[in-house]
Amino acid sequence: MPNPTKRSKASKAPPILPLSFTGAGCDGDCVSTVQSTCDKWNIWFRNCPDAISLTSFPGSGIVDVNASYCELLGYRREELINRTPEEIGLLLHPERLPLLVKRLQEFGMVQDYEAEVRARDGRVLHVQTSMQLLAVGGHPSVLTILRDLTSIRKTESELRTVFGALEAAAEGIAFVDIQGRYTTANPAYTEMLGCTREDLIGTFWIDTVHPDDLNEMYVAYAQMVETGKATIDVRGIRRDRSVFDKQVTLVRLQETDGSFAGHCRCTTDISARKVRERTVAASEAKLRAIWNSTPESVMVIDRALTVSDMNPAGLKMLEREEIEPVQGHSVTEYVDS
């Protein structure tokens, strides 16, 4: 937040802007000009979408407010006139007010000062404040313009929370634009690929997929564009060209008008799982080969002593070609035979 008391040595306090609305001592043309100026001032003041107040200075009693000011803070105009912001309880940090007053006295204005104010219902609003010292009817006054930044700051806070969660996520998460280039990625994603975020940004996602799996990935990509989401297991390529197994969930991103804006890649390294799956598959294949090649009859029976499976040698002894006629029968039928 800028220091409202900081002042360049070379700067000089600007004069109070004169805005005389009385027209005293003027001829007809002058009065007409003053009246025109007053009319324009009133139109701007009353209809400006920003919240505007006019306060006396010093003293800071409220002289006038526009409709936007009342709408923003939830007060009726008559509840504000001739009262100070301190009396209303408007300022969340009233101890900062002397700093603003000092800056007004030195520079005649305060620009884009962010502060928090309290509305009538107790809500805290984040506002951008600009103040200008004026002479209205020969009396020093302060014109204050408030712009509500509450929703913007709330969105920024929510985004910081989301990006903080993404940064800390164990799952690799990356964002890709419509050209297929990485725009950002969290540490888990770059660690998985063995590169830095700077190395990754601007490169194409296709370079991180094994060439033999690209066709499958293109199918998943098309599904994501059409339906909004797709998940696929493929092989990935690290920066050092080593290969690993990964599961990728593609999530469609879109603009406010619904048009395609790229996608998010949520990626998990499933190399260990794939190793286990391959080991199990190899063991099953080995056992199946032994099962099929054993010359003796081998049966698998359940707790009810019924046959659930039988190897080819056993089926041959029973003169059966398929297991279905044998399954579910008591084992005693075949032991006796």
N, C-alpha and C positions, 0 to 999 in steps of 0.2 A: 504494500500500500504506500502511495507517495507520501512524503513528509510534508504536511501543509504549512510548516513553518520555514521550510528551506527556501532561501532566496539568493539569487545571484547578486554578487556585489555590484555588477554593472546595471542591474535593473532599477527602475524608478517606479514609485507608486503612481499608477495612472489616476487621472482625475475621475471624480464621480461623474457618471454619464448624466447630463442634464435632460430631464424629461418634464417640462413644465406643461401642466394640463389646465392652467388657470386662464391663460390668454389675457391676463391683466396688462394694461399699458400698450396693447397692440391696436393697430388700425383695423379696418374691416377685412382687408386681405389677410392680415396676420391671424386674426381670429378665425377666419375660414380655414386657414392652413392648420391651425392648432386643433380645430374641431375635427378636421379630416384625419389628423394624426391620432386623435383620441378615439375616433370611430374604428380606425384600423387596429389600434392597440386592443380595444375591447373585443373586436371580432377574433383577433388572434388569441387573446387571453381566455376567452370563454370557450372557444372551440378547439384549442390545441389538445391533441390526444395525450400529451404528457401532463403529469400532475404539476401544477404551478401554484405557488403562493407568493404573496407580497407582504413583507413584514417591515415593521419600523426598525430603524437602526440609529443608535443602539437601543436596546430594550427588547427587541425581537417579538413584539406583540404582533399577532397576525392581523393584517389590514384587509386582505381579500384572498380568496382561493377560487380556482375554477372547478367545474364539475368533475373533471378527471381526478383532481386531488381528493375530493370527497369520495368518489367511487373507489379510489385506490385504498384509502385509509378507513373507509366505512363510517365517516362522520357526516352529519348535516352541517351546512355552512354556518348556521347560527351557533353551533357548538364550538366553532373554531375562532370566530372573529373576536379580536381583543384579548385572546389568550396566547400564552407563549408555548412553544413546543415542550418546555419543561413542565408546565402546568398540565398539559394534556397527557404527558407521559409518552410522547412520541419517540424520543430518542432512547435507543437501547443502551447507548454509551454516552450519557450527558457529559461525562468528564472530558470528552474530546471537543466539545463545543468551543471552549476558549481558544483552541488552536485554530479553528475555522474563523472565529472572529478576528484573531490576530492576522490571519492571512488576508481577510477582507480589508482590514485597516491598512495593511502594507501594499497589497496589490490591487484592491478593488474588485477582485473576482476569485472564485474557486472553480476549477474545471474538473469534471470527471472524477469526483471524489466518491469512493464507494463506502457505503455505510449501511447499518441495519436500523430499521425503524419498526415500531410496534403499532399495528392497526388497532382499531377500536375493539375488535373481538379477540385481541391477544395474539394474533398471528404475527410472526416476525418476518418482515419483508427485507430482501436485499435490494438496495437501490443505488443507482448512480446519480450523484448530486452535482449540479452546477449552480453557482451563485454569482450574481452580479450586483454590485452596489450602484444604485440609481438615485437621482434626485427627482422625486415625484412631487410636483407642486411646491418645490423648494425645500422639501423635507427628505433627508436621507432615508432610503428604503433599500431593502434587499429583495431582489427577484430570485426565487429558488425554483429550479426545475428538477423534478424527480422522475427517473425512468426505472420502472420495475425490472430488476434482473433476477427475481426469485426463481422463475422457472428455468432460466438459463443456468444459474448457479446450481440448481438442483440437478439438472441434466448433467452438468459437468461433474458433480459429485458422484452421481450414479455411474457415469462412464469411468471415473477413477476407480470406483469399487469393482466394476466389471473387469477392467483391464488389470487391476491388482489380482483378481481371482484367476484371470487367464495366465498371468505371469507365474503364479504359484501352482497352477494345475499340473498334476502328474502326467496327464495326457498331453501329447503333442498337438498344438493348435496353431494353424497358420491361415492367413487370409490371402486370397488370390484375386486379381482383377479380371476384367472380361477378356483381356489378351492372354491370360494364363500365366501372368507374372506374379511372383510373391510380392506382397506389399508389407507384410510383417509376420512375425512368428514368435511364439513364446520360447523360453529356454529349453523346455522339454523337447520341443520339435527340433530345434537346431542341434541339441545334444545328440538326438537320435540320428541325425544326418552327419554328425561330426564336423559341423561348420559353425560360424558365427552368424548372427542376424544380419550383419553388414554383408557377409558373403552371399547370403541367401536372397536378400531383397533385390528384385529386378531380374532374377533368373526364372526359368520356366519350370512349372511343376512336372512336365513330362520328363525332365532330366533326372527326376528323383524316383522314376518308376522303371523297373527292368523292361528292356525292349520287348521281350517275349510276352509280357503281360499288358502291353499298352492297348491292344485291341479290347481286352476285357475292361480295362479302365475307361476307354472311350464309351463303351456301352453303359457303364455305371454313370459316367459324366452326363450322357444324354438323358438317362433316367432322372438324375438330379435336377437338370434344367427343366424337365417336364413336370416332375412330381414334387420337387423341393428337397428330396433327400435320397441318398443311396449309400449302401455299405458294401464293401468288397474286400476280400483278402488277396493281396498281391505281393510281389517281391519288390523291395525298395533298393535304391542305389545310394550309398553314402558318398561323401565328398572324395574319399580315398578309393572309390569304385568297388568297395566290398558290398556284398549282397546280404540283405536280411529280409525276414518276413514281416509284413505289417498289415494291420487291418485299418482301412481308411473309411471314414464316414464323411460324405460330401453333403454340405448343407447350402442350399441356394440363398444368395443375398440379393436384395432388390432395392431399387430406389423408391422414394415415396409414391411415385406414380405406378409402381408395380413392375417396372422394366428391370431386366437382368443387370445385376451390378457386380457379378463375380461370385465367388463361393468361399466357404470356410472348409478347411480340411482338418478333421479331428482324427489323429493317427495314434495307434498303439503298436508298439513293437511286440509281435507275437512269435518271435523266433523260438523261444523256449517251448511254447505250446506246440508249435509245428514239429519241433524235434521229438516231443513226446508222442504226438500223433503218428509220426513216421516210424518211431520205435515200436509202438503198439501195432501198427499195420504190418511191419516186418515180422513181428512175433506171431501175429495171427496167420500170416501167409506161411510161415515155417510150420506152425502147428497144423494148418490145413493140409500142407504137403505130406506131413507124417500121417495124418488121419486118412488121407486118401491112398497112401501107398502101403499101409500096414496090411499084411496078408491075413491076419486073424480078425475075427469079428469083434468089433468094439461098439458098445451101446452106451448112450447117455440116458440115465433114468432119473426121474424126479422123486420127490418124497413119497408120492403115492405108488411108487414102483411101477410107473408106466413109462414107456419108451418115448423120449423126446427127440432123439437123434440116433443114427446108426451109420457107420462108415460103409463105403462101397463093398468091402469084403463081406460084411454081415448081410447087406442087401442081396448080394449074389448068392449066399448060402440059402437065403429064404426065397430065392428066385423072384426078387422084386427089383424093379428098375428105379422107382422113386420112393422117398421116405414117407410120403403122405399115407399110404395104406397101412404103415406100421405104427406111425405116431399115435399115442393115446392108448395103445393096447398094453395089457399087463405083461411084464417081463416074463412071468411064469409061462406064458404061451409059447415063448421062444426058447426058454431054457429046457422045457420038456421035449420040445422038438429037436 
